[in-house]
Amino acid sequence: MNKFAKIALPFALFLILISACNDNETSVSQYDELLKKTPFAPLTDSIRQEPGNDELYFRRAILLNTNDLPEPALADFQKAWSLKKEEKYAFGIATLLTEKNPDEALRFLNTAIKDIPASFLLQLSLARGYDAAGKTDDALNACNSILEKNPEQVDVLKMKADLLGKKGNSTEAVAILEKAYTITPFDVELNHMLALEYAESKNSRVLSLCDSLIRADSLGVHAKPYYYKGIYYANSNDKAKALSLFDEAVKHDYTFLDGYIEKGSVLFEMKRFPDALKVFNLALTISPKFADNYYWIAKCQQAMGLKEEAKLNYQRAYGLDNTFTAAKDSADKLK
């Protein structure tokens, strides 16, 4: 998300550094040997001299997480929080917990917010936690609670629009994004979210919005504006125009996999199965571990009567992404 939420610079940097976690509170002492090594040793020595200094644990947590060690990072954030109830420590714990154990993150956040009830970051984390736990209505309620006090928080408006989209309420989602756009028209992520919503709902406003993004791309390296226009034309049944725009998208970024997938899917709808298969095989050379690509290869092969090859590629798609139940179901149906 962008920085319109006016999160202080240290918090913004911190948000970038946060990634995954485990779901157990772990004693810092479990990592003693690790913490004696470079680059953690200087901070560990300082902590040994000042064991009650919460800021030192926080700094080491950031360093640990930067080095892809989220578990000891979580332990340090928790230690810092136990010493002093500061927002940034709670935010660290919540963000780490949310990715792997949203329910535990929610339990922690509901307690932490009682300690710091005015914290925007923790309220935002609560909405994210509900979303990660699949509790969309609760996430929407959390967003609405923030927006009642801060109606121009663009980060929250974008989250609310995304949640509304998950509930199938695209009309309200577009209205929310349009409101956000009047506040921060320079927000690139917001422009892309709005363009995609316009494209999927066959709203011609996507064309002028994407043209403005193309004009702003002085180096001509961004594929998405062409991609969104392509989706609009594909949904409007102008397949020739859509194909040309998907071609334009991958010309601007040959690694843009979604461009290949959309082009191939349009060719598939046109029953040009061999041509579609060529597109998906080309995408395979760019990313051999993209589950969607194997799924579409399998669909083409199935349509061409190549059932054994199709079944194998459906299975490959499911093997790469075990949430891809459509691939598994398609494989199971092929005898």
Backbone torsions as a table, in degrees:
resi	resn	phi	psi	omega
1	MET	NA	163.6	-177.8
2	ASN	-81.4	-176.0	-174.9
3	LYS	-100.6	15.1	-178.1
4	PHE	-62.5	-25.5	-179.8
5	ALA	-63.7	-5.5	175.3
6	LYS	62.1	38.2	171.4
7	ILE	-70.1	135.1	-179.3
8	ALA	-58.7	152.4	-174.3
9	LEU	-53.9	-43.3	177.9
10	PRO	-60.1	-36.8	178.6
11	PHE	-67.8	-40.1	-179.7
12	ALA	-62.9	-43.9	177.3
13	LEU	-62.3	-41.5	179.5
14	PHE	-60.7	-41.4	179.6
15	LEU	-59.8	-37.6	179.8
16	ILE	-66.9	-35.6	-174.3
17	LEU	-77.6	-22.3	-174.9
18	ILE	-73.7	139.2	176.7
19	SER	-138.2	-110.5	-172.3
20	ALA	-100.9	177.0	-179.7
21	CYS	-157.0	171.9	167.3
22	ASN	-103.4	176.4	-170.1
23	ASP	-103.8	19.3	-179.9
24	ASN	-124.8	136.5	171.7
25	GLU	-69.9	125.4	-173.0
26	THR	-120.6	136.9	179.2
27	SER	-63.5	136.3	178.2
28	VAL	-59.4	-33.0	-175.6
29	SER	-62.4	-23.2	178.8
30	GLN	-60.5	-22.8	-174.9
31	TYR	-107.5	23.1	-175.1
32	ASP	-53.9	-46.9	-176.8
33	GLU	-64.2	-43.1	177.9
34	LEU	-60.2	-43.3	-173.3
35	LEU	-73.1	-11.7	176.1
36	LYS	-85.0	-8.3	-176.1
37	LYS	-94.4	163.2	174.3
38	THR	-67.6	140.0	4.8
39	PRO	-97.4	16.6	-172.7
40	PHE	-90.5	-17.6	-171.9
41	ALA	-56.1	-45.0	-179.2
42	PRO	-58.9	-43.2	178.8
43	LEU	-68.3	-36.6	177.9
44	THR	-62.7	-41.1	176.6
45	ASP	-62.8	-40.9	179.1
46	SER	-64.8	-39.3	179.0
47	ILE	-65.5	-36.6	178.7
48	ARG	-62.8	-35.9	179.8
49	GLN	-79.7	-30.8	-179.1
50	GLU	-130.4	72.0	-174.3
51	PRO	-65.6	-14.5	178.8
52	GLY	-98.3	10.3	-177.6
53	ASN	-89.4	100.2	-176.1
54	ASP	-63.0	-33.6	-177.5
55	GLU	-64.2	-33.0	179.1
56	LEU	-66.4	-40.6	176.7
57	TYR	-63.6	-38.9	178.6
58	PHE	-62.8	-45.9	-179.5
59	ARG	-63.5	-38.9	179.1
60	ARG	-70.6	-33.5	176.9
61	ALA	-61.3	-44.4	178.1
62	ILE	-60.7	-44.7	-179.7
63	LEU	-63.8	-42.2	178.5
64	LEU	-61.8	-45.4	-177.3
65	ASN	-69.1	-34.3	175.3
66	THR	-60.5	-30.4	179.1
67	ASN	-94.8	22.3	174.5
68	ASP	59.7	45.0	176.3
69	LEU	-126.6	69.0	-172.7
70	PRO	-67.6	-28.6	-176.5
71	GLU	-67.2	-53.1	175.3
72	PRO	-66.5	-28.0	175.6
73	ALA	-61.3	-44.4	178.2
74	LEU	-59.5	-42.9	179.5
75	ALA	-60.7	-39.2	179.2
76	ASP	-69.7	-40.8	176.4
77	PHE	-60.3	-41.9	-179.8
78	GLN	-65.6	-38.0	177.5
79	LYS	-65.5	-43.9	178.4
80	ALA	-59.8	-43.1	-179.9
81	TRP	-64.7	-36.4	179.5
82	SER	-67.3	-27.3	179.7
83	LEU	-84.1	-33.8	-177.1
84	LYS	-155.4	131.9	-177.2
85	LYS	-84.4	80.0	178.2
86	GLU	-107.8	146.2	-176.3
87	GLU	-56.8	-44.3	-174.6
88	LYS	-66.1	-29.7	177.8
89	TYR	-72.1	-43.4	178.1
90	ALA	-64.9	-38.3	178.4
91	PHE	-62.8	-39.9	177.8
92	GLY	-62.4	-47.4	178.8
93	ILE	-60.1	-48.4	-176.7
94	ALA	-62.7	-42.5	-176.6
95	THR	-68.1	-40.1	177.4
96	LEU	-66.2	-41.7	-177.9
97	LEU	-69.5	-33.7	-171.2
98	THR	-59.5	-37.8	-173.7
99	GLU	-68.3	-38.5	-175.6
100	LYS	-106.5	-24.0	-179.4
101	ASN	-144.4	74.9	-177.1
102	PRO	-56.8	-35.7	-178.8
103	ASP	-64.5	-40.0	177.1
104	GLU	-67.8	-37.5	176.7
105	ALA	-60.2	-42.2	-179.8
106	LEU	-65.3	-40.2	177.5
107	ARG	-61.2	-44.6	179.5
108	PHE	-64.4	-46.2	-176.5
109	LEU	-62.5	-41.7	-179.5
110	ASN	-63.9	-26.3	174.3
111	THR	-81.0	-44.4	-176.7
112	ALA	-64.2	-35.4	-179.5
113	ILE	-65.6	-26.8	175.4
114	LYS	-67.5	-30.3	177.9
115	ASP	-79.0	-34.6	-178.6
116	ILE	-131.3	73.1	-172.3
117	PRO	-66.0	-21.7	-176.8
118	ALA	-91.1	4.6	-174.0
119	SER	-74.2	116.3	174.2
120	PHE	-65.0	-42.7	-177.2
121	LEU	-60.0	-41.1	-178.4
122	LEU	-73.8	-35.1	175.0
123	GLN	-63.9	-40.8	177.5
124	LEU	-65.7	-41.3	177.6
125	SER	-62.4	-35.5	178.7
126	LEU	-63.6	-43.6	177.2
127	ALA	-61.6	-42.5	178.9
128	ARG	-64.8	-39.4	179.6
129	GLY	-63.0	-44.2	177.1
130	TYR	-61.1	-40.6	179.3
131	ASP	-63.0	-46.6	-179.4
132	ALA	-62.6	-30.2	179.6
133	ALA	-84.2	0.8	-180.0
134	GLY	78.3	15.7	-179.5
135	LYS	-98.4	73.8	-171.2
136	THR	-62.4	-43.2	-179.2
137	ASP	-63.4	-40.3	177.7
138	ASP	-65.5	-38.8	178.0
139	ALA	-63.6	-41.9	177.1
140	LEU	-62.6	-41.4	178.3
141	ASN	-62.6	-39.8	178.7
142	ALA	-65.3	-41.1	176.5
143	CYS	-62.1	-45.2	-179.0
144	ASN	-62.7	-36.3	178.4
145	SER	-62.5	-40.8	177.5
146	ILE	-67.5	-43.8	-174.9
147	LEU	-69.9	-23.5	175.7
148	GLU	-61.0	-36.0	-179.4
149	LYS	-93.9	-29.7	-176.6
150	ASN	-134.4	77.3	-172.0
151	PRO	-68.5	-10.9	-178.5
152	GLU	-109.8	23.8	174.9
153	GLN	-77.3	101.2	-172.9
154	VAL	-65.6	-36.9	177.7
155	ASP	-58.5	-41.2	-178.4
156	VAL	-72.9	-37.8	176.3
157	LEU	-61.0	-41.4	178.8
158	LYS	-65.2	-40.7	177.6
159	MET	-64.0	-42.6	179.7
160	LYS	-61.8	-42.4	178.6
161	ALA	-61.2	-41.5	178.8
162	ASP	-63.0	-42.9	179.5
163	LEU	-65.1	-40.5	177.3
164	LEU	-63.1	-37.4	176.4
165	GLY	-61.6	-38.7	178.6
166	LYS	-64.5	-28.1	178.4
167	LYS	-88.4	1.8	178.2
168	GLY	83.2	11.3	-178.5
169	ASN	-97.1	71.2	-174.8
170	SER	-69.5	-31.7	-179.0
171	THR	-62.6	-47.4	179.0
172	GLU	-69.5	-35.0	178.1
173	ALA	-60.5	-43.9	178.5
174	VAL	-62.3	-42.8	179.9
175	ALA	-61.0	-40.3	178.5
176	ILE	-65.1	-44.0	179.5
177	LEU	-65.8	-37.5	177.5
178	GLU	-64.6	-37.8	175.6
179	LYS	-62.9	-45.0	178.7
180	ALA	-61.6	-37.4	-178.4
181	TYR	-64.1	-35.0	177.9
182	THR	-66.1	-23.7	-179.3
183	ILE	-85.6	-45.9	-177.7
184	THR	-134.4	75.8	-179.4
185	PRO	-67.5	-12.0	-179.7
186	PHE	-88.8	-2.2	-177.6
187	ASP	-76.7	109.6	-174.5
188	VAL	-63.5	-45.0	179.7
189	GLU	-59.7	-42.5	179.0
190	LEU	-62.5	-42.8	176.6
191	ASN	-57.3	-42.8	-178.9
192	HIS	-68.6	-40.3	177.7
193	MET	-62.0	-44.1	-179.1
194	LEU	-67.8	-41.1	179.3
195	ALA	-61.2	-42.1	179.9
196	LEU	-65.4	-42.2	177.7
197	GLU	-61.9	-44.3	177.3
198	TYR	-59.2	-47.0	-176.2
199	ALA	-61.8	-44.4	-176.3
200	GLU	-71.4	-24.2	178.3
201	SER	-98.2	11.5	178.1
202	LYS	58.4	37.4	178.9
203	ASN	-92.4	118.7	-174.3
204	SER	-66.3	-9.9	176.8
205	ARG	-61.1	-20.8	178.7
206	VAL	-59.5	-30.7	-175.1
207	LEU	-67.6	-48.2	-179.9
208	SER	-69.8	-36.3	178.2
209	LEU	-63.1	-45.8	-179.4
210	CYS	-68.8	-35.2	176.6
211	ASP	-61.8	-36.5	177.7
212	SER	-68.1	-36.2	176.9
213	LEU	-67.3	-37.7	178.8
214	ILE	-65.7	-42.0	178.7
215	ARG	-63.9	-33.9	-179.6
216	ALA	-76.4	-14.6	-178.4
217	ASP	-87.9	79.0	-174.2
218	SER	-64.2	-27.6	179.9
219	LEU	-88.8	-10.1	178.5
220	GLY	63.0	42.6	-175.4
221	VAL	-112.5	-3.0	-174.3
222	HIS	-98.8	128.3	-175.9
223	ALA	-90.4	-27.3	-167.8
224	LYS	-62.5	-38.5	179.2
225	PRO	-57.8	-39.2	178.1
226	TYR	-69.4	-37.6	179.9
227	TYR	-62.6	-46.0	-179.7
228	TYR	-64.5	-39.8	176.5
229	LYS	-63.7	-38.0	177.6
230	GLY	-61.7	-42.1	177.9
231	ILE	-62.5	-41.1	178.7
232	TYR	-58.7	-48.4	-178.0
233	TYR	-69.8	-34.6	176.5
234	ALA	-63.0	-43.2	179.2
235	ASN	-70.1	-24.1	178.6
236	SER	-90.5	5.7	176.1
237	ASN	69.6	22.6	170.9
238	ASP	-100.4	78.6	-170.1
239	LYS	-69.3	-33.4	179.4
240	ALA	-63.4	-44.5	178.0
241	LYS	-65.2	-40.8	178.8
242	ALA	-60.6	-45.1	-179.4
243	LEU	-61.3	-41.1	-178.8
244	SER	-65.8	-34.7	-179.7
245	LEU	-75.4	-35.6	174.9
246	PHE	-65.9	-36.7	174.3
247	ASP	-61.0	-41.4	-180.0
248	GLU	-65.1	-37.8	179.4
249	ALA	-60.9	-48.5	-177.6
250	VAL	-74.8	-19.9	172.1
251	LYS	-65.9	-37.2	-179.8
252	HIS	-77.3	-26.2	176.7
253	ASP	-151.6	99.4	-173.3
254	TYR	-69.3	-13.1	178.3
255	THR	-92.2	3.6	-175.2
256	PHE	-77.8	91.7	-171.8
257	LEU	-63.0	-36.2	-178.4
258	ASP	-60.9	-31.8	177.2
259	GLY	-63.0	-42.5	177.5
260	TYR	-65.6	-43.6	-178.3
261	ILE	-61.5	-45.2	-179.1
262	GLU	-66.8	-40.6	178.0
263	LYS	-62.3	-46.8	-179.9
264	GLY	-62.4	-38.1	-178.7
265	SER	-68.2	-34.6	176.1
266	VAL	-66.1	-43.7	177.1
267	LEU	-61.8	-37.3	177.9
268	PHE	-63.2	-44.6	178.7
269	GLU	-61.4	-30.5	178.8
270	MET	-81.9	1.8	-179.2
271	LYS	64.3	24.9	174.0
272	ARG	-93.6	67.8	-169.8
273	PHE	-63.5	-44.4	178.3
274	PRO	-62.0	-38.7	178.8
275	ASP	-66.7	-40.9	177.7
276	ALA	-62.5	-42.0	-179.4
277	LEU	-61.7	-37.5	177.6
278	LYS	-61.8	-40.9	179.7
279	VAL	-64.1	-45.3	-178.6
280	PHE	-68.0	-35.7	176.2
281	ASN	-66.8	-33.9	175.5
282	LEU	-64.8	-43.3	177.7
283	ALA	-61.9	-31.8	179.8
284	LEU	-62.1	-32.5	179.0
285	THR	-70.6	-21.5	179.8
286	ILE	-86.4	-41.7	179.4
287	SER	-142.8	99.1	-178.0
288	PRO	-76.2	1.8	-178.3
289	LYS	-121.6	28.3	-179.3
290	PHE	-96.9	107.8	-171.9
291	ALA	-59.5	-41.3	-178.3
292	ASP	-57.5	-35.7	-177.5
293	ASN	-65.0	-45.0	178.4
294	TYR	-63.7	-35.8	179.0
295	TYR	-61.7	-44.7	-179.2
296	TRP	-72.1	-34.4	174.0
297	ILE	-59.4	-44.4	179.6
298	ALA	-62.7	-41.5	179.1
299	LYS	-61.4	-41.1	177.8
300	CYS	-63.9	-46.0	-179.2
301	GLN	-62.9	-40.1	178.1
302	GLN	-62.5	-43.2	179.4
303	ALA	-64.8	-26.8	179.9
304	MET	-91.2	4.6	177.5
305	GLY	84.6	10.8	-178.8
306	LEU	-94.7	73.2	-169.1
307	LYS	-68.6	-40.0	-178.6
308	GLU	-64.5	-45.6	178.8
309	GLU	-64.0	-39.5	179.8
310	ALA	-62.4	-46.3	-178.9
311	LYS	-60.0	-42.2	180.0
312	LEU	-61.7	-40.5	-178.0
313	ASN	-77.2	-30.5	170.6
314	TYR	-61.1	-43.2	179.7
315	GLN	-65.0	-37.3	176.7
316	ARG	-63.1	-42.1	178.7
317	ALA	-59.6	-45.7	-179.3
318	TYR	-68.7	-34.3	177.9
319	GLY	-64.5	-33.9	178.7
320	LEU	-79.2	-26.4	-179.3
321	ASP	-145.2	98.8	-174.5
322	ASN	-76.4	4.4	169.8
323	THR	-93.6	-3.7	-176.5
324	PHE	-83.9	71.9	-174.4
325	THR	-68.4	-26.1	178.2
326	ALA	-62.6	-36.5	178.1
327	ALA	-67.1	-43.9	179.4
328	LYS	-62.8	-45.0	-179.6
329	ASP	-62.1	-39.7	179.8
330	SER	-66.0	-39.4	177.4
331	ALA	-64.5	-41.5	-178.2
332	ASP	-65.5	-29.6	-178.0
333	LYS	-78.3	-17.1	179.8
334	LEU	-87.4	116.8	-178.7
335	LYS	-95.8	NA	NA
